[in-house]
Amino acid sequence: MTSGAHPPHGSGPVADLSEQLTGGRHVFLAAATRGGVDLAEAGWVEHELAACGTATSYQAETLPADGRFELQPRGTAPYRTRAIVRCPADRAAFSGTVVVEWLNVSGGLDANPDWVYLAEELVRQGTAWVGVSAQFFGVEGGAVAVDAGAGEGVAGLGLKHVDEARYGSLAHPGDAFAYDIFSHVGRAVRAAEVPALAGLEVEQVLAVGESQSAFALVTYIDGVHPLAGVYDGFLVHSRGRAALPLGEPGTGATAVESIAGPPARLRTDLDVPVLVVQTETDLTAVLGSYDARQDDTERLRLWEVAGTAHADATILGGLAHMVDCGVPINDGPQRFVLRAALRHLVRWAGGGEPPPVAARLVADPGPDGAVIRRDADGIALGGIRLPQVEVPVATLSGEPGRTDSLMCRLLGSTVAFTPERLAERYASRAAYLAEYRAAADRAIAEGFALEDDRHEIVADARPEVVPG
């Protein structure tokens, strides 16, 4: 199939999500925080379900750089993985939209980074969330691409070995089947064939994924979506230069394979919208997405956010202060931009206005990857700019404090201004606050932050560090 056209929604195999997973200890996710949301307090419920069926693997003669490739079926295999559903307990509070996250396995365990970044927006809008254990390593265990501090002796074990009593019956046939598994779960969600969503009218199903999961979504969008037509839109968060391989039976694909691959662009003949949100780190040496930059189109938007890192203090929560990267890790504003991105995508996928076009970060190609241009304070030029960057009291950067650790290279840095520099920039604390609030209002007016988040954005201001 050579265009973005696809079969009608709902056609094709559907995952069986009728069985609750019980026993053992509790729902397991390698997450340091739940995104600042207490589900019970918010009136939400969580269900963990077995996801079962028979999936198809794919093959292609080539994976061209323009994203337009044709997949052919390669083989089939049974699977028994899991899906986590979070939604409002009050059925009247459901918005009609479900966000399906391809859970991230870079730490050798399932993690839900986009739930962490988006939880505030999901809960306040009544947007249900489903996390899918799509990949082999999350279930069976295996390679640890990034040591995310999941705990001594846990990283790389996979669900089956972390809690055998709860997950011992799961069986993943390999990442060759991950893409079709993700389609099967999406179809089940759309048909509301999920206990937590039964009887609800699902109007829209969106796919999200961060880091290695974003690499997988690039492959899914370019090759699988034209065949499956399951999702109404995609939020691709922190992709690298390449796409995740199609995978092999019986094993998992690694992030390293993607990082080393050729640049992969998203196909431009899509019939659904794609919003790509990138941090500074994503453009530069480790992930190299600068090489896969492409122009915005009617169905594609690329947002690059100044002052942000691939991972940051938001994702590490209370563990952030325990990480030794030479300097404090990045504490930038990407969570606010991501929440705005999701709201735009919901409207866009529903036939509304597209998101605003964003300025790109100012960067130049270099021998070891793109180099971002910076001002005298070390703050990136260009890109989406929230008040933490426009009216700074510290240098927020995707550049790390230490480069001898891959994790530190992804966590960026936060370097406080000296009192002397603060005094040069701001005549008084009141002047600083006035500038900061004005910058927040500009970002909201431009569409890169939400009015609903204004209070939280303003609470990020640090007038106490400004002299006088």
Protein Blocks (a to p, Z undefined) as FASTA:
>chain_A
ZZfbdcdehiacdddfkbcceehjbdcdddfbehhpafklnopacddddddddddddddf
bdcfkopacdddfbdcdddddddddddfblmlpgoiacdddddfklopacdfklmmmmmm
mmmnopacddddfbfklmnopadfbaghnaghkgonajmlmmmmlmmmgccebjklmmmm
mmmmmmmmmnopafklgoiacfbdcdddehjlmmmmmmmmmmmmmmnomagbdcdehiaf
bdcdebjehiacdfklmmmmccddddfkbcbdcdddddfklmmmmnommmmgccddfkbc
cdddehiafbdfklnmmmlmmpcghiacdfbfklmmmmmmmmmmmmmmnopacddddddd
dddddfkbccddddfkopaeejjddfklmmccbdcdfbdfbfkbfklmmnopaddddfkl
mmmmpmbfklmmmmmmmmmmmmmmnopacfklmmmmmmmpcfklpgZZ
